Amino acid sequence: MSAGWNTIESDAGVFTYLINSLGVKDVQFEELVSLDADFLRQRSPVYGVIFLFRYPTGDKLHATPLDGTFDHEAAESQFFAAQTILNACGTQALLSVLLNKVDAIDVGPRLQEFKDFTSAFPADVRCTEQDTANDNPSANMPQLRGEALSNSELIRDVHNSFARASPFADEAQRLATEDDDVYHFIAYTVMNGKLYELDGLQPAPIAHDSCTPEEFPEKVIPVLERRIERYPAQEIRFNLLAMVRDLRIRAREIGDQDWIYQEEQKRNAWQWENALRRHNFIGFVGEILKGVVRSKLVEGDGMYAGWVKEAKAKTKARFDEHQRAKGRTDDDTT
């Protein structure tokens, strides 16, 4: 396994500029705030969706999926790679859509070269009888493609360029426990007339139903709903991003100047937010704090000490109020 992949956010602006940096043309991501087929259809053509969810670390892989069926032949004929590295699942999920849509999307020469190179790798994901008996269907996952992705300096460097700056990041890696909140990305797209779920932690693509690109908005929503229903009703930590054609193209085609302006403003906001993610604000905050302290010292003896004492009192008051409010909430629920 390779190292050096940082965590990136599930954000439309991050994913849009990430694929742009890889050379993909005329594609963007849109966040879906509800499971609404009409909302998704309005953004057609929709190439696929990326689904983020809390991964149940205590679960084991099963010989058969909980929904749909494993399609081992699709692992041979389509791009499907095992996830072999931590923190890479977001980029791997979007590549799972892009590299299976090269007939509809201009992925650029670098990703096309990567797909051509990895297409020659075998994807023998069929489980032996012993693997199935031992509930270990991942024994023969397509490791070569996954390792090729994990070791791609181009993809890793572009991926890491969108990670949030963190000077206090812990470089140590450990296996997650059942008490940890671990999140995972998977993709849904149409391939060869079927709706597929592409998850690098599974032994093969999961086929759900016959589906055309035009039917994708209607067909993918029930699959997502069944996936979400596996979680407790109070679980809301999900995120859904649609990979669509650049909406500015549609706006130009119909001559909607307001729409064009809105999309350009969205792009400007995304660029600004991405720039802020890359910036380390520790030095900036430190200089502000030094300036504030200096101003208090200039005001005279005792001003700095009084200011600190006042701040501590306000912090304690807020903490006490929070505890009282928490106590009222607990009483209301008992």
N, C-alpha and C positions, 0 to 999 in steps of 0.2 A: 504494500500500500504506500501511496505517496503522501507527502505532507505539504503544508503550506497553503491550504485553502482556508480563507476567512469566511465568516458568516456575513451574508448579505440580506437585506430586507426584502420582504414580499411587497413590492411597490411597483406601480405601473411605470413611473418615471425611471426607476432603476433598471427594470427589465428592458424597457424600450431602448434606452441608450446603451445598455450592455450589448444587445444584439446589433445595434448600429455600429458599435465599436468593433464587432466581429465581422462587419462587412455586409450585413443583411440590409436589403433595401425595401422601402415602402411597407414596413410592418411596424405596428405599435401594440401596446397592451392597454387594456381598459379594465378598471376595477369594477366588479359586479357586486352591488350592495344587496341584491336579492336574487333568489332563484327564479328568474322571470324569463321565460322563453322569448316573449315578445321583445323585451329589452335587448336580449342577446341577438335576436334576428335583425334588429334595426342596425346592428353594427356589421352585418354581413358584407363581404365573406368573412366567416369566422374559421380560422385554421385549427383552433383547439383551445382548451382552457387548462390553466395551471391551478391546482388545488392544494392549499396549505392547510394542514390539520395537525392536531396534537397526536403524536405517535405513541401508542400504548406499548411501552418498553417491556412490559411483562408478558406480552403475547408472543406466541411462537408461530413460525411459518407453518402453513398447512399444505397437505398434499393437493387439496383442491381449494380454490378461492371461495370466500364467503359469498361472493356475488359474481356471476359470470363464469367463464371457463378458460383455462389456460390454452393458448394457441401456440404450440411449440413451433409449428411451421412458419408462423409469422415472425418468430424470432430469427429465422434463417433468411426470410425474404425481405424483411424490413429492418430499419435501424432500431436495435434494442440492445442496451448495455447494462451490465450489472453495476450497481453503485459500490465502488471499492474504496471510497474516501469520505471522511467526515466533511460536512459543510458544503458539499458540492451538489446536493440534490436539487436546489433551485435551478442552477444552470443546466444540470443534466435533464431536468424535466422540460425546459424550454427547447433544448436541443433535440429531445425526443420528438417534439412536434416539428421543428424546423427541418430536420434531416429526413423526415418522412413526407415533406411537402415540397421537395426541390422542383417538382413539375409546376407548382403554383407560385412558389416564392423564389426570388433571386437571393440566395443565401451568400453570394459572393464567392470568390475563388478559394479563399482559405478554408471555409467550412466545406465547400464542395470537395476540395482535396482531402480533407479529413474524412469525409464520408466515403470517398472512393477508396482511401487507404484501409479503413476499418471494415469495409464491405467484404474484403477478401478473408477476414477472420472467420473461423467457424463459430457458430453459436449453438453448440450442442447443449441444450438446456433440459433434455429429457431426463427424468429421474429414473434411476434403477429401482428394482423391486426392494432392494435393501434400503435405499434412501427413503422410499415411501414408508417402509415399515418402521424406520427410525424417525419418522416425521421430520426428515431433513431434505426437503426438495431443493434446497439451494446448493447442493453439493456440486452440481454441474452447471452452474449459472455461467452466462457469457462473460467470463472474467477478462478475456483479452480486449474486448471493446471497452469495457469499463476501465481497465488499466491504461489503455491508449488515451482515453479522455482525461483520466486523472493525471497523466504525465504530459499532457499537452501544455507547453509553456505559454502558447498564445492564449488558449482558453483560460488557463489559470490566472495569467497576468491581467487579462481583461476583467475576469470575475473579481479578483482582489481589488481592482481599481475602484470598485463601487462599494467596498466595505467601509463601514463607519470607523473613523479614526478613533483609536482607543489606546492611549499610552500606558494604561494599566492592564492590558490584556494578559491573561494567564496562558502561557504557551503550553503548559502541561495538558495532556489529553488523558481522559479516563473513560471507562465504559459507563454509560448511563445506567442508573438504577430505576426501580419502579417509582421512586419518589421524585425523580427529575421530570421537568417539563421539557420534552423533546419534540421538535416539530419537523415535519417531513413534507416534501413537495412531490406530487405526482402529476401526470398529464393525461388528458383525454383528447383523442382526435379520431378522425375517420381514416381508415386505410383499407383499400381493396373491398369497399362496400360494407364495412363493418365498423361499429363503434368500439374503440379499444381504450383500455386503461393501461398506461405505461408507467410502471413502478420499478425502479432499479433494485428494490429489495425483494422483488418477487422473481421466481424462476423463469417467467415467460410473460409476454403480453397477455392481458386478460380481455377476451372478446365478450361483449355484452349483447349486441343485437345487430341485425342488418341496419345499415344507415348510409345515406348519401350526404354529401356536404350540405345540401339544402335542408335536410332533415335534422342536422346536428343539433340546433338549438332545442328542438322538441325532444330529441332522444336522450341528450346528455343530462337534462334536468332531473328526470326520475332516478337516474343512476346516482347522481349527487345526493338527492334526497334520501335514498336508501343508505348511502354511506354515512350521512350525518345522523340518521336515526339509530346507528349503532352506539351513539354516545348518550350520556344522560341529558335530560331536557335542559338543564342549566348550563351545559357546555356551549359557549358561543365563540370560542377561539378558532375561527375558520377564516380563510381568505381565499378569494376566487378572482383570478385574472384571466381575461379573454385575450387571445392573440388574434388580432384582426388586421385587415389592410389599413394602411395609413388613412385616417379619417379625413385628412386634408384633400386627398385625391377625390373622394366622393363630394366633398364640399365644392371643389373647383368644377367638377363635372356638372353640378346643378347650378353653379353660379351663386351660391349662398355666401355672401361676403361676411355676414355676421358669424356664421359657423367657422369660416376660415380664420377670422380674427380670434374667436374663442380657442380654436385649436392651437394657433400660434402662441397665444398667451399661456396656454397649458404647457407648451414646450418650453417657454421661457421660465415658467415656474419650476418645471422639472430640472432644468439645467442649474438653476439657482440652488435648489434643494440638494442636488447631487454634489455641487461644489461645497456646500456646507457639510455634507457627510464626510468629505475627504479632509476637511480642515481640522487641525488639532487646536482647540480653544483653550488649552490649559495655560499657555503663556499669556494669552489675552486676559483671562480671568485673574491670573496672578497679578498682572499689572494694574487692573482695576482695584483689586483689594489693597495693593500697596498704596495706590493713590488715595483711597478712602481713609486708610489708617494715617497717612501723612497729613491729610486735611484735618483730622481730629487732633493730631498732635500739635498742629499749628494753632488750633483754637485755644490752647492753654492747658495748664496742669489739671489733671483730673478728668478732662473731657473724654479721653480715650477709654479710661477705666469705667466711667459712667455710661458711655455708649455700649460697651461690652456687657455691663450689668443689665442695662435696659433690654438688650437683645436676648439675653438669657431668660429674663422674666417673660418676655413675649413668647419665646419658644416654649417655656413651661406652660404658659396659659393655653397655647394652642394644643399642646399635648394633652393637658387635663380635659379640655373641651372635647377632643377626639375620643378620649376614654369614656367620658360621660355619654357622648353620642353613641358609642359602640355598646355601652351598657343598655341604653334605651332600645337599640335595635335587637339585642339579644333577648330582652324582655318581651318585645313584640312578637318574636318568633317562637317563644316557648308557650 
